[in-house]
Amino acid sequence: MTTGKAITKAVIPAAGLGTRFLPATKAMPKEMLPVVDRPAIQYVVEEAVKSGLTDLLTGRNKRSLEDHFDREPGLERALELKGDKDRLESVQYASELGPIHYVRQGEAKGLGHAVLCAAQHVGDEPFAVLLGDDLIDEAEDLLTTMMEVQQKTGGSVIALIEVDPAQISAYGCADITAVEGEDYVRVNSLVEKPAVGDAPSNLAVIGRYVLHPAVFGILEETEPGRGNEIQLTDALQTLAAGEGEGSGVYGVVFKGRRFDTGDKLSYLKAVITLASERVEFGEDLKTWMKGFVNS
């Protein structure tokens, strides 16, 4: 079974208050925190574009985010006059990634509500959702694989990772069944942040989804759940248990490299790891780190 409709649209929710990074995020969205020399959200946009998604939607009323992906003629002209070709290209690159549209969520009522706000723009097509807190190594093809699974199954697809069972209460958790002959699994049910003893597995949901548009109708009927927010997990639970077009939820178990930039320690690890791999200063940084640790 296939949906018959190509996946071209990505929704990148950007409505969080970033309270874990205050006061840095008092006047700047957490999605704009730099990871080396690019804001975190640019990595996510680049991932979407690399996967062939050509129509991107994110949250509006965050001026710095909009400005980052817009042209800045004055800055570009100044860099051009200085002959600073490399920096000029890096500035222009961000504004040339593709058409980015913006929608106001109004009141932040949870991830499910943020996705529902995209309904009019997405329409009756399958679409991807990428959370800005999750950075996936750019060498990985997770999103492309998920899109292929969605087209093959006609349902919705979530990304899963194996975590220490003692840490599962920090995540949404999936109860799954293997699908014979396939690299993906079928999701039987989902539990949002279960107690360690109640978790059906150690498979945690991370911030990549490829969803059938049937999710919109379910989100419209979904009552606020955990944290008094409309949870996407609750809507996916309904789809997993349902029948008919758009029903069924599947999982791709990701074994590659991923950083949670919504967590301070993981954010710092992301910055250090990616900086240490940069050609222009990576070796010098690693040499300094060795000396720092030894001291």
C-alpha positions, 0 to 999 in steps of 0.5 A: 500500500502507498499513499500515492502522494509524494512527500514535499512538505516539512513542519519545523515547530519552533514555539518553545520558550527555551526555559532550560537555557534562560537567560540566553533565550530571554530575547532569542529563540532556543532554535537560534542558539549557535552550534559552532557557527550555525544556529541549531535550526539551520542544521534541521532545515538543511536535513529537510532540504537534503531529504528532498523536502522543498516546502518548509513551514515553521513558527512565526513571531520569532523575528531573529529566526525569520531574519536568519533565513532572509537576505541581508543586502547590507551585510552581503554588500559589506562582505563583498566589498571586503572580499570576504568570499567565504563568509559571504557564501555562508550568509547567502547559503542560509537564505537560499536553502528553499522557501520557508513559510511561517505560521503563528501558533498563538498560544503554545499548547503542546506539540500536537497543537503546533502540528495542527496549526500546519493543517491548512498549509499542508493540506491532504498530503503526507508530511515530515515533522522535524523538531529543532531540539534534535540534531541528526548527523548530516551523514545519516539518511534517517529522514529519507528512510522514514519517508520511504517507509511512509510511502510503502505503508501508507501510515505514519512513521516515527523515529526510535532510539534505544536508551538505557531503560533507567532513562526511558521516563524522559521520553515517549516510549513505543511498544512494537512488533517486528515486521517480517522481512522489513527494517522497520517495526509496527508500533502497537502503542505509545506511552508518554514518559512512562514510569521505568517499571511500566515502560513496554520497551527501551525504545524512545521516540525522538524528534522526527516524524513522517505523518499521514494527514489523517493525523489532523482530524485526530488532533482536532479531537484530542483533549489536552493530556500530560502537562495540560498540552495537546500531545502528538503522542496521543494522536499517534496512539489513536492512529496506531489502534485504528483502521482504514486510510491513514491508520497504522504507525511504524517505527524506524530504529535509528542507530546513528549519531544524534544530539539533543540540543534542548539539554544543556550537557548534550548541547555542549557535547554537540558543539564540542563534537562538531567543532572538533571535526572542523578542518580549519580548527578541529585538531587545535581544539582537540590538542587544547582539550587534551591539555585541559583535561590533563590539567 
